[in-house]
Amino acid sequence: MKPNHLLLALAVALMLPSSAQADFSDCLADLRQTAASAGVRQQTISAATDGMTPNDAVSFMDKQPEFTTPVWDYVAGLVDEERVEEGKQLLHKYASALHAAQTRYGVDPATVVAVWGVESDFGKSFGKRPVIQSLATLACEAPRRNDYWRKEFVAALKILDSGDIQAEEFLGSWAGAFGHTQFMPSTFLTTAVDHDGDGRRNIASSAPDALGSTANFLRKAGWRAGERWGFEVKLPSGYSGPSGRRQRQSLSQWQARGITKLDGGDLGAGSAALLLPAGADGPAFLVTKNFDA
């Protein structure tokens, strides 16, 4: 091929979409149609997706720290004295909203604020990726769970369509979780509440909405008012018995296996599962249904 012909061919190739770009465009067009069929207004769909290209969300799928970081390093990165102190201050600052949430949903304020601290460092770390773009990328390019990502994409567009969240604040994690307590869009649709009474369910800009929504989430997940999530226990030397969240037994059964409170006292009544996050040689916890929630 002559040099000038080669340059012309290269120029034409650069103007044509790559196979990957074409695949994403075709997938996005299908997603848009699915959203329209689900009742999302075309104006909302166009505003959110016109000119969209994929982002880097897929690259994070196998890098979630809760599955790749040793347990105590993970805990140390989430819970320190500074975060605990800030949590105490926020318990006081939002006492009215937290009390109202406890009255309505039965979840104690400390638990709700603890979730807030772990999920977004009390609103300081929402994530910076556009939720719609991340979910479209995952729906079209993820190696697994594409149907799940498609449903979340449509749910996210429904949130925009409702006006609860504005497009410019609809930012979150690589997986599409967003707001103070990092709800997935489908969870938001079924669980978020307008706790501050302004007519919008906005867990991105309203801390009271996020706190009330989190309490409602825990209630729906089976939270039992007045019950502890669990407590640390002492195992007998050489313990090799059952453990794990699915191995739930009465506290009297655990006690019969030689397990006691740290002070050696009786475990009391009720049922629980034994968790050994660092193995039998590390700390041990008996956890209730509230831990599952």
Secondary structure as UniProt FT lines:
FT   HELIX           3..15
FT   HELIX           19..37
FT   TURN            38..39
FT   HELIX           42..49
FT   TURN            50..51
FT   HELIX           57..60
FT   TURN            61..62
FT   HELIX           65..68
FT   HELIX           71..78
FT   HELIX           81..93
FT   HELIX           95..105
FT   HELIX           109..120
FT   TURN            121..124
FT   STRAND          129..130
FT   HELIX           131..141
FT   HELIX           146..162
FT   HELIX           167..169
FT   STRAND          171..172
FT   TURN            174..175
FT   TURN            179..182
FT   HELIX           185..191
FT   TURN            203..205
FT   HELIX           207..220
FT   TURN            221..222
FT   TURN            225..226
FT   STRAND          230..234
FT   TURN            237..238
FT   TURN            245..246
FT   STRAND          248..250
FT   HELIX           251..256
FT   TURN            257..258
FT   STRAND          260..261
FT   TURN            262..263
FT   STRAND          271..275
FT   TURN            277..278
FT   TURN            280..281
FT   STRAND          284..287
FT   HELIX           289..292
//
